[in-house]
């Protein structure tokens, strides 16, 4: 549990019995793209505050 706490903002994506843990960007958005009921891609769009 310590490793997860150190990474901060996380998302867990589960599809077909498989799970993937991914770190979320500090500023931006994350899109989960599906195709025919399955996860196809996870896209990150990062930005920076001015």
mmCIF entry with sequence, helices, sheets and N, C-alpha, C, O atoms, coordinates in Angstrom:
data_MODEL
# 
_entry.id   MODEL 
# 
_entity.id                         1 
_entity.type                       polymer 
_entity.pdbx_number_of_molecules   1 
# 
_entity_poly.entity_id                      1 
_entity_poly.type                           'polypeptide(L)' 
_entity_poly.nstd_linkage                   no 
_entity_poly.nstd_monomer                   no 
_entity_poly.pdbx_seq_one_letter_code       
;(UNK)(UNK)(UNK)(UNK)(UNK)(UNK)(UNK)(UNK)(UNK)(UNK)(UNK)(UNK)(UNK)(UNK)(UNK)(UNK)
(UNK)(UNK)(UNK)(UNK)(UNK)(UNK)(UNK)(UNK)(UNK)(UNK)(UNK)(UNK)(UNK)(UNK)(UNK)(UNK)
(UNK)(UNK)(UNK)(UNK)(UNK)(UNK)(UNK)(UNK)(UNK)(UNK)(UNK)(UNK)(UNK)(UNK)(UNK)(UNK)
(UNK)(UNK)
;
_entity_poly.pdbx_seq_one_letter_code_can   XXXXXXXXXXXXXXXXXXXXXXXXXXXXXXXXXXXXXXXXXXXXXXXXXX 
_entity_poly.pdbx_strand_id                 A 
# 
loop_
_entity_poly_seq.entity_id 
_entity_poly_seq.num 
_entity_poly_seq.mon_id 
_entity_poly_seq.hetero 
1 1  UNK n 
1 2  UNK n 
1 3  UNK n 
1 4  UNK n 
1 5  UNK n 
1 6  UNK n 
1 7  UNK n 
1 8  UNK n 
1 9  UNK n 
1 10 UNK n 
1 11 UNK n 
1 12 UNK n 
1 13 UNK n 
1 14 UNK n 
1 15 UNK n 
1 16 UNK n 
1 17 UNK n 
1 18 UNK n 
1 19 UNK n 
1 20 UNK n 
1 21 UNK n 
1 22 UNK n 
1 23 UNK n 
1 24 UNK n 
1 25 UNK n 
1 26 UNK n 
1 27 UNK n 
1 28 UNK n 
1 29 UNK n 
1 30 UNK n 
1 31 UNK n 
1 32 UNK n 
1 33 UNK n 
1 34 UNK n 
1 35 UNK n 
1 36 UNK n 
1 37 UNK n 
1 38 UNK n 
1 39 UNK n 
1 40 UNK n 
1 41 UNK n 
1 42 UNK n 
1 43 UNK n 
1 44 UNK n 
1 45 UNK n 
1 46 UNK n 
1 47 UNK n 
1 48 UNK n 
1 49 UNK n 
1 50 UNK n 
# 
_struct_asym.id          A 
_struct_asym.entity_id   1 
# 
_struct_conf.conf_type_id            HELX_P 
_struct_conf.id                      HELX_P1 
_struct_conf.pdbx_PDB_helix_id       AA1 
_struct_conf.beg_label_comp_id       UNK 
_struct_conf.beg_label_asym_id       A 
_struct_conf.beg_label_seq_id        2 
_struct_conf.pdbx_beg_PDB_ins_code   ? 
_struct_conf.end_label_comp_id       UNK 
_struct_conf.end_label_asym_id       A 
_struct_conf.end_label_seq_id        7 
_struct_conf.pdbx_end_PDB_ins_code   ? 
_struct_conf.beg_auth_comp_id        UNK 
_struct_conf.beg_auth_asym_id        A 
_struct_conf.beg_auth_seq_id         2 
_struct_conf.end_auth_comp_id        UNK 
_struct_conf.end_auth_asym_id        A 
_struct_conf.end_auth_seq_id         7 
_struct_conf.pdbx_PDB_helix_class    1 
_struct_conf.details                 ? 
_struct_conf.pdbx_PDB_helix_length   6 
# 
_struct_conf_type.id          HELX_P 
_struct_conf_type.criteria    ? 
_struct_conf_type.reference   ? 
# 
loop_
_struct_sheet.id 
_struct_sheet.type 
_struct_sheet.number_strands 
_struct_sheet.details 
AA1 ? 2 ? 
AA2 ? 2 ? 
# 
loop_
_struct_sheet_order.sheet_id 
_struct_sheet_order.range_id_1 
_struct_sheet_order.range_id_2 
_struct_sheet_order.offset 
_struct_sheet_order.sense 
AA1 1 2 ? anti-parallel 
AA2 1 2 ? anti-parallel 
# 
loop_
_struct_sheet_range.sheet_id 
_struct_sheet_range.id 
_struct_sheet_range.beg_label_comp_id 
_struct_sheet_range.beg_label_asym_id 
_struct_sheet_range.beg_label_seq_id 
_struct_sheet_range.pdbx_beg_PDB_ins_code 
_struct_sheet_range.end_label_comp_id 
_struct_sheet_range.end_label_asym_id 
_struct_sheet_range.end_label_seq_id 
_struct_sheet_range.pdbx_end_PDB_ins_code 
_struct_sheet_range.beg_auth_comp_id 
_struct_sheet_range.beg_auth_asym_id 
_struct_sheet_range.beg_auth_seq_id 
_struct_sheet_range.end_auth_comp_id 
_struct_sheet_range.end_auth_asym_id 
_struct_sheet_range.end_auth_seq_id 
AA1 1 UNK A 10 ? UNK A 15 ? UNK A 10 UNK A 15 
AA1 2 UNK A 18 ? UNK A 23 ? UNK A 18 UNK A 23 
AA2 1 UNK A 28 ? UNK A 35 ? UNK A 28 UNK A 35 
AA2 2 UNK A 38 ? UNK A 46 ? UNK A 38 UNK A 46 
# 
loop_
_atom_site.group_PDB 
_atom_site.id 
_atom_site.type_symbol 
_atom_site.label_atom_id 
_atom_site.label_alt_id 
_atom_site.label_comp_id 
_atom_site.label_asym_id 
_atom_site.label_entity_id 
_atom_site.label_seq_id 
_atom_site.pdbx_PDB_ins_code 
_atom_site.Cartn_x 
_atom_site.Cartn_y 
_atom_site.Cartn_z 
_atom_site.occupancy 
_atom_site.B_iso_or_equiv 
_atom_site.pdbx_formal_charge 
_atom_site.auth_seq_id 
_atom_site.auth_comp_id 
_atom_site.auth_asym_id 
_atom_site.auth_atom_id 
_atom_site.pdbx_PDB_model_num 
ATOM 1   N N  . UNK A 1 1  ? 0.815   -1.190  0.000   1.00 0.00 ? 1  UNK A N  1 
ATOM 2   C CA . UNK A 1 1  ? 0.000   0.000   0.000   1.00 0.00 ? 1  UNK A CA 1 
ATOM 3   C C  . UNK A 1 1  ? 0.861   1.258   0.000   1.00 0.00 ? 1  UNK A C  1 
ATOM 4   O O  . UNK A 1 1  ? 0.421   2.286   -0.515  1.00 0.00 ? 1  UNK A O  1 
ATOM 5   N N  . UNK A 1 2  ? 2.057   1.219   0.551   1.00 0.00 ? 2  UNK A N  1 
ATOM 6   C CA . UNK A 1 2  ? 2.926   2.390   0.577   1.00 0.00 ? 2  UNK A CA 1 
ATOM 7   C C  . UNK A 1 2  ? 3.286   2.855   -0.825  1.00 0.00 ? 2  UNK A C  1 
ATOM 8   O O  . UNK A 1 2  ? 3.362   4.057   -1.078  1.00 0.00 ? 2  UNK A O  1 
ATOM 9   N N  . UNK A 1 3  ? 3.511   1.906   -1.746  1.00 0.00 ? 3  UNK A N  1 
ATOM 10  C CA . UNK A 1 3  ? 3.875   2.268   -3.124  1.00 0.00 ? 3  UNK A CA 1 
ATOM 11  C C  . UNK A 1 3  ? 2.738   3.047   -3.783  1.00 0.00 ? 3  UNK A C  1 
ATOM 12  O O  . UNK A 1 3  ? 2.989   4.030   -4.479  1.00 0.00 ? 3  UNK A O  1 
ATOM 13  N N  . UNK A 1 4  ? 1.503   2.623   -3.573  1.00 0.00 ? 4  UNK A N  1 
ATOM 14  C CA . UNK A 1 4  ? 0.351   3.307   -4.155  1.00 0.00 ? 4  UNK A CA 1 
ATOM 15  C C  . UNK A 1 4  ? 0.204   4.700   -3.559  1.00 0.00 ? 4  UNK A C  1 
ATOM 16  O O  . UNK A 1 4  ? -0.086  5.650   -4.287  1.00 0.00 ? 4  UNK A O  1 
ATOM 17  N N  . UNK A 1 5  ? 0.394   4.840   -2.270  1.00 0.00 ? 5  UNK A N  1 
ATOM 18  C CA . UNK A 1 5  ? 0.273   6.134   -1.612  1.00 0.00 ? 5  UNK A CA 1 
ATOM 19  C C  . UNK A 1 5  ? 1.324   7.120   -2.121  1.00 0.00 ? 5  UNK A C  1 
ATOM 20  O O  . UNK A 1 5  ? 1.044   8.315   -2.211  1.00 0.00 ? 5  UNK A O  1 
ATOM 21  N N  . UNK A 1 6  ? 2.518   6.650   -2.454  1.00 0.00 ? 6  UNK A N  1 
ATOM 22  C CA . UNK A 1 6  ? 3.593   7.518   -2.925  1.00 0.00 ? 6  UNK A CA 1 
ATOM 23  C C  . UNK A 1 6  ? 3.332   8.044   -4.328  1.00 0.00 ? 6  UNK A C  1 
ATOM 24  O O  . UNK A 1 6  ? 3.822   9.119   -4.673  1.00 0.00 ? 6  UNK A O  1 
ATOM 25  N N  . UNK A 1 7  ? 2.578   7.324   -5.147  1.00 0.00 ? 7  UNK A N  1 
ATOM 26  C CA . UNK A 1 7  ? 2.340   7.731   -6.535  1.00 0.00 ? 7  UNK A CA 1 
ATOM 27  C C  . UNK A 1 7  ? 1.282   8.815   -6.663  1.00 0.00 ? 7  UNK A C  1 
ATOM 28  O O  . UNK A 1 7  ? 1.215   9.468   -7.704  1.00 0.00 ? 7  UNK A O  1 
ATOM 29  N N  . UNK A 1 8  ? 0.459   9.032   -5.657  1.00 0.00 ? 8  UNK A N  1 
ATOM 30  C CA . UNK A 1 8  ? -0.521  10.116  -5.702  1.00 0.00 ? 8  UNK A CA 1 
ATOM 31  C C  . UNK A 1 8  ? -1.778  9.769   -6.456  1.00 0.00 ? 8  UNK A C  1 
ATOM 32  O O  . UNK A 1 8  ? -2.475  8.820   -6.097  1.00 0.00 ? 8  UNK A O  1 
ATOM 33  N N  . UNK A 1 9  ? -2.089  10.537  -7.520  1.00 0.00 ? 9  UNK A N  1 
ATOM 34  C CA . UNK A 1 9  ? -3.322  10.371  -8.285  1.00 0.00 ? 9  UNK A CA 1 
ATOM 35  C C  . UNK A 1 9  ? -3.211  9.178   -9.228  1.00 0.00 ? 9  UNK A C  1 
ATOM 36  O O  . UNK A 1 9  ? -2.345  9.144   -10.103 1.00 0.00 ? 9  UNK A O  1 
ATOM 37  N N  . UNK A 1 10 ? -4.094  8.202   -9.042  1.00 0.00 ? 10 UNK A N  1 
ATOM 38  C CA . UNK A 1 10 ? -4.046  6.986   -9.839  1.00 0.00 ? 10 UNK A CA 1 
ATOM 39  C C  . UNK A 1 10 ? -5.421  6.634   -10.390 1.00 0.00 ? 10 UNK A C  1 
ATOM 40  O O  . UNK A 1 10 ? -6.447  7.044   -9.849  1.00 0.00 ? 10 UNK A O  1 
ATOM 41  N N  . UNK A 1 11 ? -5.421  5.874   -11.469 1.00 0.00 ? 11 UNK A N  1 
ATOM 42  C CA . UNK A 1 11 ? -6.653  5.311   -12.014 1.00 0.00 ? 11 UNK A CA 1 
ATOM 43  C C  . UNK A 1 11 ? -6.412  3.821   -12.218 1.00 0.00 ? 11 UNK A C  1 
ATOM 44  O O  . UNK A 1 11 ? -5.328  3.403   -12.625 1.00 0.00 ? 11 UNK A O  1 
ATOM 45  N N  . UNK A 1 12 ? -7.426  3.038   -11.934 1.00 0.00 ? 12 UNK A N  1 
ATOM 46  C CA . UNK A 1 12 ? -7.369  1.599   -12.185 1.00 0.00 ? 12 UNK A CA 1 
ATOM 47  C C  . UNK A 1 12 ? -8.381  1.303   -13.285 1.00 0.00 ? 12 UNK A C  1 
ATOM 48  O O  . UNK A 1 12 ? -9.570  1.586   -13.137 1.00 0.00 ? 12 UNK A O  1 
ATOM 49  N N  . UNK A 1 13 ? -7.904  0.734   -14.384 1.00 0.00 ? 13 UNK A N  1 
ATOM 50  C CA . UNK A 1 13 ? -8.764  0.380   -15.506 1.00 0.00 ? 13 UNK A CA 1 
ATOM 51  C C  . UNK A 1 13 ? -8.839  -1.136  -15.544 1.00 0.00 ? 13 UNK A C  1 
ATOM 52  O O  . UNK A 1 13 ? -7.813  -1.816  -15.576 1.00 0.00 ? 13 UNK A O  1 
ATOM 53  N N  . UNK A 1 14 ? -10.066 -1.667  -15.539 1.00 0.00 ? 14 UNK A N  1 
ATOM 54  C CA . UNK A 1 14 ? -10.267 -3.122  -15.540 1.00 0.00 ? 14 UNK A CA 1 
ATOM 55  C C  . UNK A 1 14 ? -11.057 -3.511  -16.781 1.00 0.00 ? 14 UNK A C  1 
ATOM 56  O O  . UNK A 1 14 ? -12.093 -2.915  -17.075 1.00 0.00 ? 14 UNK A O  1 
ATOM 57  N N  . UNK A 1 15 ? -10.565 -4.517  -17.513 1.00 0.00 ? 15 UNK A N  1 
ATOM 58  C CA . UNK A 1 15 ? -11.246 -5.012  -18.711 1.00 0.00 ? 15 UNK A CA 1 
ATOM 59  C C  . UNK A 1 15 ? -10.892 -6.486  -18.904 1.00 0.00 ? 15 UNK A C  1 
ATOM 60  O O  . UNK A 1 15 ? -9.719  -6.859  -18.883 1.00 0.00 ? 15 UNK A O  1 
ATOM 61  N N  . UNK A 1 16 ? -11.889 -7.296  -19.088 1.00 0.00 ? 16 UNK A N  1 
ATOM 62  C CA . UNK A 1 16 ? -11.696 -8.744  -19.340 1.00 0.00 ? 16 UNK A CA 1 
ATOM 63  C C  . UNK A 1 16 ? -10.830 -9.418  -18.282 1.00 0.00 ? 16 UNK A C  1 
ATOM 64  O O  . UNK A 1 16 ? -9.995  -10.260 -18.613 1.00 0.00 ? 16 UNK A O  1 
ATOM 65  N N  . UNK A 1 17 ? -11.016 -9.062  -17.030 1.00 0.00 ? 17 UNK A N  1 
ATOM 66  C CA . UNK A 1 17 ? -10.276 -9.691  -15.946 1.00 0.00 ? 17 UNK A CA 1 
ATOM 67  C C  . UNK A 1 17 ? -8.854  -9.186  -15.777 1.00 0.00 ? 17 UNK A C  1 
ATOM 68  O O  . UNK A 1 17 ? -8.135  -9.666  -14.900 1.00 0.00 ? 17 UNK A O  1 
ATOM 69  N N  . UNK A 1 18 ? -8.433  -8.234  -16.591 1.00 0.00 ? 18 UNK A N  1 
ATOM 70  C CA . UNK A 1 18 ? -7.102  -7.646  -16.467 1.00 0.00 ? 18 UNK A CA 1 
ATOM 71  C C  . UNK A 1 18 ? -7.242  -6.242  -15.891 1.00 0.00 ? 18 UNK A C  1 
ATOM 72  O O  . UNK A 1 18 ? -8.175  -5.516  -16.235 1.00 0.00 ? 18 UNK A O  1 
ATOM 73  N N  . UNK A 1 19 ? -6.320  -5.866  -15.021 1.00 0.00 ? 19 UNK A N  1 
ATOM 74  C CA . UNK A 1 19 ? -6.342  -4.534  -14.422 1.00 0.00 ? 19 UNK A CA 1 
ATOM 75  C C  . UNK A 1 19 ? -5.031  -3.828  -14.714 1.00 0.00 ? 19 UNK A C  1 
ATOM 76  O O  . UNK A 1 19 ? -3.963  -4.439  -14.704 1.00 0.00 ? 19 UNK A O  1 
ATOM 77  N N  . UNK A 1 20 ? -5.128  -2.536  -14.973 1.00 0.00 ? 20 UNK A N  1 
ATOM 78  C CA . UNK A 1 20 ? -3.930  -1.728  -15.201 1.00 0.00 ? 20 UNK A CA 1 
ATOM 79  C C  . UNK A 1 20 ? -4.007  -0.500  -14.305 1.00 0.00 ? 20 UNK A C  1 
ATOM 80  O O  . UNK A 1 20 ? -5.020  0.198   -14.272 1.00 0.00 ? 20 UNK A O  1 
ATOM 81  N N  . UNK A 1 21 ? -2.937  -0.251  -13.590 1.00 0.00 ? 21 UNK A N  1 
ATOM 82  C CA . UNK A 1 21 ? -2.817  0.908   -12.721 1.00 0.00 ? 21 UNK A CA 1 
ATOM 83  C C  . UNK A 1 21 ? -2.017  1.960   -13.472 1.00 0.00 ? 21 UNK A C  1 
ATOM 84  O O  . UNK A 1 21 ? -0.920  1.674   -13.951 1.00 0.00 ? 21 UNK A O  1 
ATOM 85  N N  . UNK A 1 22 ? -2.544  3.165   -13.583 1.00 0.00 ? 22 UNK A N  1 
ATOM 86  C CA . UNK A 1 22 ? -1.854  4.219   -14.316 1.00 0.00 ? 22 UNK A CA 1 
ATOM 87  C C  . UNK A 1 22 ? -1.873  5.504   -13.507 1.00 0.00 ? 22 UNK A C  1 
ATOM 88  O O  . UNK A 1 22 ? -2.862  5.813   -12.844 1.00 0.00 ? 22 UNK A O  1 
ATOM 89  N N  . UNK A 1 23 ? -0.791  6.242   -13.562 1.00 0.00 ? 23 UNK A N  1 
ATOM 90  C CA . UNK A 1 23 ? -0.686  7.503   -12.834 1.00 0.00 ? 23 UNK A CA 1 
ATOM 91  C C  . UNK A 1 23 ? -1.311  8.614   -13.665 1.00 0.00 ? 23 UNK A C  1 
ATOM 92  O O  . UNK A 1 23 ? -1.054  8.713   -14.865 1.00 0.00 ? 23 UNK A O  1 
ATOM 93  N N  . UNK A 1 24 ? -2.127  9.449   -13.034 1.00 0.00 ? 24 UNK A N  1 
ATOM 94  C CA . UNK A 1 24 ? -2.789  10.546  -13.727 1.00 0.00 ? 24 UNK A CA 1 
ATOM 95  C C  . UNK A 1 24 ? -1.886  11.772  -13.752 1.00 0.00 ? 24 UNK A C  1 
ATOM 96  O O  . UNK A 1 24 ? -1.124  11.996  -12.811 1.00 0.00 ? 24 UNK A O  1 
ATOM 97  N N  . UNK A 1 25 ? -1.961  12.580  -14.830 1.00 0.00 ? 25 UNK A N  1 
ATOM 98  C CA . UNK A 1 25 ? -1.150  13.797  -14.899 1.00 0.00 ? 25 UNK A CA 1 
ATOM 99  C C  . UNK A 1 25 ? -1.604  14.815  -13.856 1.00 0.00 ? 25 UNK A C  1 
ATOM 100 O O  . UNK A 1 25 ? -2.758  14.804  -13.429 1.00 0.00 ? 25 UNK A O  1 
ATOM 101 N N  . UNK A 1 26 ? -0.694  15.690  -13.453 1.00 0.00 ? 26 UNK A N  1 
ATOM 102 C CA . UNK A 1 26 ? -1.020  16.708  -12.455 1.00 0.00 ? 26 UNK A CA 1 
ATOM 103 C C  . UNK A 1 26 ? -2.042  17.706  -13.006 1.00 0.00 ? 26 UNK A C  1 
ATOM 104 O O  . UNK A 1 26 ? -2.962  18.113  -12.297 1.00 0.00 ? 26 UNK A O  1 
ATOM 105 N N  . UNK A 1 27 ? -1.877  18.096  -14.269 1.00 0.00 ? 27 UNK A N  1 
ATOM 106 C CA . UNK A 1 27 ? -2.828  18.992  -14.937 1.00 0.00 ? 27 UNK A CA 1 
ATOM 107 C C  . UNK A 1 27 ? -3.168  18.351  -16.276 1.00 0.00 ? 27 UNK A C  1 
ATOM 108 O O  . UNK A 1 27 ? -2.270  18.037  -17.057 1.00 0.00 ? 27 UNK A O  1 
ATOM 109 N N  . UNK A 1 28 ? -4.431  18.157  -16.545 1.00 0.00 ? 28 UNK A N  1 
ATOM 110 C CA . UNK A 1 28 ? -4.813  17.595  -17.833 1.00 0.00 ? 28 UNK A CA 1 
ATOM 111 C C  . UNK A 1 28 ? -6.034  16.712  -17.702 1.00 0.00 ? 28 UNK A C  1 
ATOM 112 O O  . UNK A 1 28 ? -6.738  16.738  -16.692 1.00 0.00 ? 28 UNK A O  1 
ATOM 113 N N  . UNK A 1 29 ? -6.273  15.927  -18.742 1.00 0.00 ? 29 UNK A N  1 
ATOM 114 C CA . UNK A 1 29 ? -7.394  15.005  -18.710 1.00 0.00 ? 29 UNK A CA 1 
ATOM 115 C C  . UNK A 1 29 ? -6.941  13.660  -19.239 1.00 0.00 ? 29 UNK A C  1 
ATOM 116 O O  . UNK A 1 29 ? -5.976  13.562  -19.998 1.00 0.00 ? 29 UNK A O  1 
ATOM 117 N N  . UNK A 1 30 ? -7.648  12.637  -18.829 1.00 0.00 ? 30 UNK A N  1 
ATOM 118 C CA . UNK A 1 30 ? -7.360  11.271  -19.244 1.00 0.00 ? 30 UNK A CA 1 
ATOM 119 C C  . UNK A 1 30 ? -8.623  10.700  -19.866 1.00 0.00 ? 30 UNK A C  1 
ATOM 120 O O  . UNK A 1 30 ? -9.695  10.770  -19.265 1.00 0.00 ? 30 UNK A O  1 
ATOM 121 N N  . UNK A 1 31 ? -8.510  10.138  -21.062 1.00 0.00 ? 31 UNK A N  1 
ATOM 122 C CA . UNK A 1 31 ? -9.655  9.536   -21.743 1.00 0.00 ? 31 UNK A CA 1 
ATOM 123 C C  . UNK A 1 31 ? -9.424  8.034   -21.874 1.00 0.00 ? 31 UNK A C  1 
ATOM 124 O O  . UNK A 1 31 ? -8.344  7.583   -22.254 1.00 0.00 ? 31 UNK A O  1 
ATOM 125 N N  . UNK A 1 32 ? -10.460 7.280   -21.553 1.00 0.00 ? 32 UNK A N  1 
ATOM 126 C CA . UNK A 1 32 ? -10.427 5.832   -21.737 1.00 0.00 ? 32 UNK A CA 1 
ATOM 127 C C  . UNK A 1 32 ? -11.255 5.541   -22.982 1.00 0.00 ? 32 UNK A C  1 
ATOM 128 O O  . UNK A 1 32 ? -12.459 5.794   -23.005 1.00 0.00 ? 32 UNK A O  1 
ATOM 129 N N  . UNK A 1 33 ? -10.611 5.011   -24.012 1.00 0.00 ? 33 UNK A N  1 
ATOM 130 C CA . UNK A 1 33 ? -11.250 4.746   -25.298 1.00 0.00 ? 33 UNK A CA 1 
ATOM 131 C C  . UNK A 1 33 ? -11.629 3.265   -25.344 1.00 0.00 ? 33 UNK A C  1 
ATOM 132 O O  . UNK A 1 33 ? -10.799 2.389   -25.101 1.00 0.00 ? 33 UNK A O  1 
ATOM 133 N N  . UNK A 1 34 ? -12.908 3.003   -25.661 1.00 0.00 ? 34 UNK A N  1 
ATOM 134 C CA . UNK A 1 34 ? -13.369 1.619   -25.771 1.00 0.00 ? 34 UNK A CA 1 
ATOM 135 C C  . UNK A 1 34 ? -13.782 1.317   -27.212 1.00 0.00 ? 34 UNK A C  1 
ATOM 136 O O  . UNK A 1 34 ? -14.124 2.218   -27.978 1.00 0.00 ? 34 UNK A O  1 
ATOM 137 N N  . UNK A 1 35 ? -13.742 0.048   -27.557 1.00 0.00 ? 35 UNK A N  1 
ATOM 138 C CA . UNK A 1 35 ? -14.159 -0.412  -28.882 1.00 0.00 ? 35 UNK A CA 1 
ATOM 139 C C  . UNK A 1 35 ? -14.762 -1.799  -28.713 1.00 0.00 ? 35 UNK A C  1 
ATOM 140 O O  . UNK A 1 35 ? -14.106 -2.721  -28.227 1.00 0.00 ? 35 UNK A O  1 
ATOM 141 N N  . UNK A 1 36 ? -16.017 -1.935  -29.119 1.00 0.00 ? 36 UNK A N  1 
ATOM 142 C CA . UNK A 1 36 ? -16.743 -3.205  -29.009 1.00 0.00 ? 36 UNK A CA 1 
ATOM 143 C C  . UNK A 1 36 ? -16.736 -3.763  -27.585 1.00 0.00 ? 36 UNK A C  1 
ATOM 144 O O  . UNK A 1 36 ? -16.587 -4.967  -27.374 1.00 0.00 ? 36 UNK A O  1 
ATOM 145 N N  . UNK A 1 37 ? -16.899 -2.870  -26.624 1.00 0.00 ? 37 UNK A N  1 
ATOM 146 C CA . UNK A 1 37 ? -17.014 -3.292  -25.232 1.00 0.00 ? 37 UNK A CA 1 
ATOM 147 C C  . UNK A 1 37 ? -15.701 -3.591  -24.539 1.00 0.00 ? 37 UNK A C  1 
ATOM 148 O O  . UNK A 1 37 ? -15.704 -4.089  -23.413 1.00 0.00 ? 37 UNK A O  1 
ATOM 149 N N  . UNK A 1 38 ? -14.581 -3.302  -25.178 1.00 0.00 ? 38 UNK A N  1 
ATOM 150 C CA . UNK A 1 38 ? -13.267 -3.547  -24.578 1.00 0.00 ? 38 UNK A CA 1 
ATOM 151 C C  . UNK A 1 38 ? -12.466 -2.252  -24.562 1.00 0.00 ? 38 UNK A C  1 
ATOM 152 O O  . UNK A 1 38 ? -12.647 -1.383  -25.415 1.00 0.00 ? 38 UNK A O  1 
ATOM 153 N N  . UNK A 1 39 ? -11.576 -2.138  -23.575 1.00 0.00 ? 39 UNK A N  1 
ATOM 154 C CA . UNK A 1 39 ? -10.707 -0.965  -23.504 1.00 0.00 ? 39 UNK A CA 1 
ATOM 155 C C  . UNK A 1 39 ? -9.668  -1.074  -24.605 1.00 0.00 ? 39 UNK A C  1 
ATOM 156 O O  . UNK A 1 39 ? -8.952  -2.070  -24.708 1.00 0.00 ? 39 UNK A O  1 
ATOM 157 N N  . UNK A 1 40 ? -9.595  -0.034  -25.428 1.00 0.00 ? 40 UNK A N  1 
ATOM 158 C CA . UNK A 1 40 ? -8.643  -0.026  -26.539 1.00 0.00 ? 40 UNK A CA 1 
ATOM 159 C C  . UNK A 1 40 ? -7.421  0.822   -26.205 1.00 0.00 ? 40 UNK A C  1 
ATOM 160 O O  . UNK A 1 40 ? -6.292  0.402   -26.459 1.00 0.00 ? 40 UNK A O  1 
ATOM 161 N N  . UNK A 1 41 ? -7.634  2.021   -25.635 1.00 0.00 ? 41 UNK A N  1 
ATOM 162 C CA . UNK A 1 41 ? -6.530  2.935   -25.337 1.00 0.00 ? 41 UNK A CA 1 
ATOM 163 C C  . UNK A 1 41 ? -6.845  3.761   -24.101 1.00 0.00 ? 41 UNK A C  1 
ATOM 164 O O  . UNK A 1 41 ? -8.004  3.959   -23.738 1.00 0.00 ? 41 UNK A O  1 
ATOM 165 N N  . UNK A 1 42 ? -5.790  4.233   -23.471 1.00 0.00 ? 42 UNK A N  1 
ATOM 166 C CA . UNK A 1 42 ? -5.894  5.250   -22.439 1.00 0.00 ? 42 UNK A CA 1 
ATOM 167 C C  . UNK A 1 42 ? -5.029  6.408   -22.925 1.00 0.00 ? 42 UNK A C  1 
ATOM 168 O O  . UNK A 1 42 ? -3.819  6.256   -23.090 1.00 0.00 ? 42 UNK A O  1 
ATOM 169 N N  . UNK A 1 43 ? -5.656  7.576   -23.156 1.00 0.00 ? 43 UNK A N  1 
ATOM 170 C CA . UNK A 1 43 ? -4.945  8.738   -23.704 1.00 0.00 ? 43 UNK A CA 1 
ATOM 171 C C  . UNK A 1 43 ? -4.811  9.809   -22.624 1.00 0.00 ? 43 UNK A C  1 
ATOM 172 O O  . UNK A 1 43 ? -5.724  10.029  -21.828 1.00 0.00 ? 43 UNK A O  1 
ATOM 173 N N  . UNK A 1 44 ? -3.673  10.458  -22.615 1.00 0.00 ? 44 UNK A N  1 
ATOM 174 C CA . UNK A 1 44 ? -3.398  11.521  -21.663 1.00 0.00 ? 44 UNK A CA 1 
ATOM 175 C C  . UNK A 1 44 ? -3.217  12.834  -22.411 1.00 0.00 ? 44 UNK A C  1 
ATOM 176 O O  . UNK A 1 44 ? -2.439  12.911  -23.362 1.00 0.00 ? 44 UNK A O  1 
ATOM 177 N N  . UNK A 1 45 ? -3.929  13.854  -21.985 1.00 0.00 ? 45 UNK A N  1 
ATOM 178 C CA . UNK A 1 45 ? -3.801  15.204  -22.527 1.00 0.00 ? 45 UNK A CA 1 
ATOM 179 C C  . UNK A 1 45 ? -3.338  16.082  -21.377 1.00 0.00 ? 45 UNK A C  1 
ATOM 180 O O  . UNK A 1 45 ? -4.118  16.408  -20.482 1.00 0.00 ? 45 UNK A O  1 
ATOM 181 N N  . UNK A 1 46 ? -2.084  16.457  -21.402 1.00 0.00 ? 46 UNK A N  1 
ATOM 182 C CA . UNK A 1 46 ? -1.508  17.207  -20.290 1.00 0.00 ? 46 UNK A CA 1 
ATOM 183 C C  . UNK A 1 46 ? -1.442  18.697  -20.609 1.00 0.00 ? 46 UNK A C  1 
ATOM 184 O O  . UNK A 1 46 ? -1.298  19.100  -21.763 1.00 0.00 ? 46 UNK A O  1 
ATOM 185 N N  . UNK A 1 47 ? -1.550  19.488  -19.572 1.00 0.00 ? 47 UNK A N  1 
ATOM 186 C CA . UNK A 1 47 ? -1.476  20.928  -19.710 1.00 0.00 ? 47 UNK A CA 1 
ATOM 187 C C  . UNK A 1 47 ? -0.661  21.491  -18.550 1.00 0.00 ? 47 UNK A C  1 
ATOM 188 O O  . UNK A 1 47 ? -0.218  20.761  -17.663 1.00 0.00 ? 47 UNK A O  1 
ATOM 189 N N  . UNK A 1 48 ? -0.481  22.780  -18.582 1.00 0.00 ? 48 UNK A N  1 
ATOM 190 C CA . UNK A 1 48 ? 0.281   23.453  -17.538 1.00 0.00 ? 48 UNK A CA 1 
ATOM 191 C C  . UNK A 1 48 ? -0.395  24.777  -17.215 1.00 0.00 ? 48 UNK A C  1 
ATOM 192 O O  . UNK A 1 48 ? -0.726  25.544  -18.119 1.00 0.00 ? 48 UNK A O  1 
ATOM 193 N N  . UNK A 1 49 ? -0.603  25.049  -15.927 1.00 0.00 ? 49 UNK A N  1 
ATOM 194 C CA . UNK A 1 49 ? -1.203  26.316  -15.519 1.00 0.00 ? 49 UNK A CA 1 
ATOM 195 C C  . UNK A 1 49 ? -0.201  27.447  -15.698 1.00 0.00 ? 49 UNK A C  1 
ATOM 196 O O  . UNK A 1 49 ? 0.998   27.261  -15.489 1.00 0.00 ? 49 UNK A O  1 
ATOM 197 N N  . UNK A 1 50 ? -0.698  28.632  -16.090 1.00 0.00 ? 50 UNK A N  1 
ATOM 198 C CA . UNK A 1 50 ? 0.141   29.811  -16.226 1.00 0.00 ? 50 UNK A CA 1 
ATOM 199 C C  . UNK A 1 50 ? -0.184  30.777  -15.120 1.00 0.00 ? 50 UNK A C  1 
ATOM 200 O O  . UNK A 1 50 ? 0.413   31.851  -15.043 1.00 0.00 ? 50 UNK A O  1 
# 
